[in-house]
Amino acid sequence: MTRLSAQMRKRNRAVKNPKFPLDTMLEKPGRGHPAKVRPSEISGRAENYRMILDQVWDRLWPPLSKARSTTDVIDALQEGARPYDKEFIPLAELIVGVLQEKKFPKRREAQINFAADSLAGLGSVTPRRSRDICDQERAIQKRAHKILRYEFYIECSCGYKGRSHDHGCPKCGAKIIFEWAPIL
């Protein structure tokens, strides 16, 4: 009778109870504390608030500039921000803090932008951090690559064959006529 070695038994036992199954994903723990908000959401909300406040600012600003408490802000919103007042009433306490900041601008457009960017964080981040996030997102969008020029391979009646230059023949200057665009 043949005898089995002890090594074979250990090997078989190890296969039955694997420590790391093959179908699991090993994740590294993230550095720092977990993010509370998405920057793209804050930036998008700020653009929406800019549009809304631009429409109602002339009616909203006079009573809002005199507001010193949460109830004053709610009254100003109900008076001057219709039909968008329901959007801003939950942020009344935050609006009081934004209006009392030392760096609150004097000009209309700057006030709208400052208020919209500050309120976009909805209180989950500070108004200052909300403005910083909006600035960072706008910088990212500004740096995004875009097509500056595109060209076509053309065959012209003058005999030129090759790449076009500014949508036309570099030899004779004949332009490419686009069917969907008006001729200039």
RODREN-798331 format. One line per field, with one value per residue (C-alpha): residue in three letters; x, y, z. Coordinates in nm, 2 decimals. Last residue first. Example, Ala and Ser with C-alpha at 12.3 -4.5 7.8 and 13.67 -1.06 7.14 Angstrom:
RODREN-798331
rest <- (SER;ALA) .
c1 <- (1.37;1.23) .
c2 <- (-0.11;-0.45) .
c3 <- (0.71;0.78) .
END
This chain:
RODREN-798331
rest <- (LEU;ILE;PRO;ALA;TRP;GLU;PHE;ILE;ILE;LYS;ALA;GLY;CYS;LYS;PRO;CYS;GLY;HIS;ASP;HIS;SER;ARG;GLY;LYS;TYR;GLY;CYS;SER;CYS;GLU;ILE;TYR;PHE;GLU;TYR;ARG;LEU;ILE;LYS;HIS;ALA;ARG;LYS;GLN;ILE;ALA;ARG;GLU;GLN;ASP;CYS;ILE;ASP;ARG;SER;ARG;ARG;PRO;THR;VAL;SER;GLY;LEU;GLY;ALA;LEU;SER;ASP;ALA;ALA;PHE;ASN;ILE;GLN;ALA;GLU;ARG;ARG;LYS;PRO;PHE;LYS;LYS;GLU;GLN;LEU;VAL;GLY;VAL;ILE;LEU;GLU;ALA;LEU;PRO;ILE;PHE;GLU;LYS;ASP;TYR;PRO;ARG;ALA;GLY;GLU;GLN;LEU;ALA;ASP;ILE;VAL;ASP;THR;THR;SER;ARG;ALA;LYS;SER;LEU;PRO;PRO;TRP;LEU;ARG;ASP;TRP;VAL;GLN;ASP;LEU;ILE;MET;ARG;TYR;ASN;GLU;ALA;ARG;GLY;SER;ILE;GLU;SER;PRO;ARG;VAL;LYS;ALA;PRO;HIS;GLY;ARG;GLY;PRO;LYS;GLU;LEU;MET;THR;ASP;LEU;PRO;PHE;LYS;PRO;ASN;LYS;VAL;ALA;ARG;ASN;ARG;LYS;ARG;MET;GLN;ALA;SER;LEU;ARG;THR;MET) .
c1 <- (-2.10;-2.30;-2.56;-2.48;-2.65;-2.52;-2.16;-1.99;-1.61;-1.43;-1.23;-0.90;-0.71;-0.41;-0.51;-0.85;-1.10;-1.23;-0.96;-0.69;-0.79;-0.57;-0.47;-0.54;-0.51;-0.62;-0.80;-1.13;-1.04;-1.00;-1.02;-0.91;-1.09;-0.97;-1.07;-0.96;-0.97;-1.13;-1.18;-0.98;-1.11;-0.91;-1.22;-1.43;-1.16;-1.14;-1.52;-1.50;-1.23;-1.42;-1.74;-1.55;-1.40;-1.74;-1.88;-1.58;-1.65;-2.02;-1.93;-2.01;-2.32;-2.50;-2.67;-2.34;-2.49;-2.57;-2.22;-2.20;-2.54;-2.49;-2.15;-2.27;-2.58;-2.38;-2.12;-2.39;-2.56;-2.24;-2.16;-2.00;-2.03;-1.67;-1.75;-2.01;-2.35;-2.54;-2.39;-2.48;-2.84;-2.86;-2.76;-3.04;-3.29;-3.17;-3.50;-3.67;-3.46;-3.63;-3.97;-3.92;-3.87;-4.21;-4.18;-3.85;-3.95;-4.22;-4.18;-3.80;-3.81;-4.05;-3.82;-3.51;-3.68;-3.78;-3.42;-3.29;-3.12;-3.31;-3.26;-3.07;-3.32;-3.61;-3.43;-3.26;-3.56;-3.75;-3.44;-3.28;-3.57;-3.44;-3.07;-3.14;-3.28;-3.00;-2.73;-2.91;-2.90;-2.53;-2.46;-2.66;-2.44;-2.12;-2.24;-2.34;-2.01;-1.82;-1.98;-2.05;-1.96;-1.63;-1.48;-1.21;-0.85;-0.70;-0.93;-0.89;-0.75;-1.00;-0.95;-1.21;-1.35;-1.39;-1.05;-1.13;-0.86;-0.81;-0.89;-1.05;-1.07;-0.74;-0.55;-0.67;-0.55;-0.21;-0.19;-0.28;-0.02;0.25;0.18;0.29;0.06;0.15;0.13;0.00) .
c2 <- (8.42;8.13;8.02;7.69;7.34;7.27;7.37;7.53;7.47;7.79;7.84;8.02;7.92;7.73;7.69;7.55;7.62;7.54;7.74;7.55;7.23;6.93;6.77;6.77;7.09;7.07;7.40;7.21;7.13;6.79;6.83;6.66;6.84;7.05;7.12;7.41;7.51;7.19;7.23;7.12;7.19;7.47;7.69;7.40;7.32;7.69;7.71;7.40;7.56;7.88;7.70;7.49;7.81;7.98;7.67;7.67;8.03;7.96;7.68;7.32;7.12;7.46;7.43;7.44;7.65;7.94;8.10;8.07;8.22;8.50;8.60;8.59;8.79;9.05;9.08;9.15;9.41;9.60;9.64;9.31;9.11;9.09;9.16;8.88;8.99;8.90;8.55;8.48;8.60;8.38;8.07;8.12;8.17;7.86;7.67;7.98;7.98;7.73;7.80;8.17;8.09;8.21;8.48;8.62;8.96;8.94;8.58;8.62;8.94;8.79;8.49;8.72;8.93;8.60;8.49;8.81;9.13;9.21;9.56;9.45;9.17;9.42;9.62;9.32;9.10;9.31;9.40;9.06;8.85;8.74;8.76;8.56;8.27;8.26;8.28;8.02;7.77;7.84;7.79;7.46;7.34;7.43;7.27;6.95;6.94;6.97;6.66;6.69;6.53;6.39;6.11;6.22;6.19;5.91;5.64;5.28;5.06;4.82;4.45;4.31;3.96;3.69;3.52;3.43;3.56;3.33;3.01;2.73;2.41;2.47;2.50;2.16;1.99;2.14;2.04;1.68;1.67;1.79;1.52;1.25;0.98;0.62;0.35;0.00) .
c3 <- (-4.67;-4.79;-4.54;-4.36;-4.40;-4.76;-4.68;-4.98;-4.97;-5.09;-5.40;-5.31;-5.62;-5.48;-5.11;-5.20;-4.94;-4.59;-4.41;-4.60;-4.78;-4.77;-5.10;-5.47;-5.67;-6.04;-6.07;-6.04;-5.68;-5.51;-5.14;-4.82;-4.54;-4.25;-3.89;-3.68;-3.31;-3.18;-2.81;-2.51;-2.16;-1.99;-1.95;-1.81;-1.55;-1.46;-1.42;-1.19;-0.97;-0.94;-0.84;-0.58;-0.44;-0.41;-0.23;0.00;0.10;0.15;0.38;0.27;0.33;0.36;0.03;-0.15;-0.43;-0.19;-0.21;-0.59;-0.64;-0.38;-0.53;-0.89;-0.81;-0.61;-0.88;-1.14;-0.93;-0.81;-0.44;-0.36;-0.03;0.10;0.46;0.48;0.62;0.30;0.30;0.66;0.61;0.30;0.49;0.74;0.45;0.26;0.30;0.15;-0.16;-0.39;-0.27;-0.36;-0.73;-0.85;-0.70;-0.58;-0.46;-0.19;-0.08;-0.08;0.11;0.37;0.41;0.44;0.71;0.90;0.89;1.03;0.92;0.59;0.45;0.15;0.08;0.06;-0.21;-0.38;-0.47;-0.73;-0.93;-0.86;-1.00;-1.34;-1.26;-0.94;-1.14;-1.40;-1.13;-0.92;-1.22;-1.28;-0.90;-0.91;-1.20;-1.01;-0.69;-0.87;-1.06;-0.74;-0.59;-0.22;0.11;0.00;0.23;0.47;0.36;0.16;0.02;0.14;-0.13;-0.27;-0.32;-0.56;-0.49;-0.75;-0.69;-0.33;-0.08;0.22;0.02;0.23;0.02;-0.17;0.16;0.27;-0.05;-0.01;0.35;0.26;-0.02;0.22;0.47;0.22;0.10;0.16;-0.09;0.00) .
END
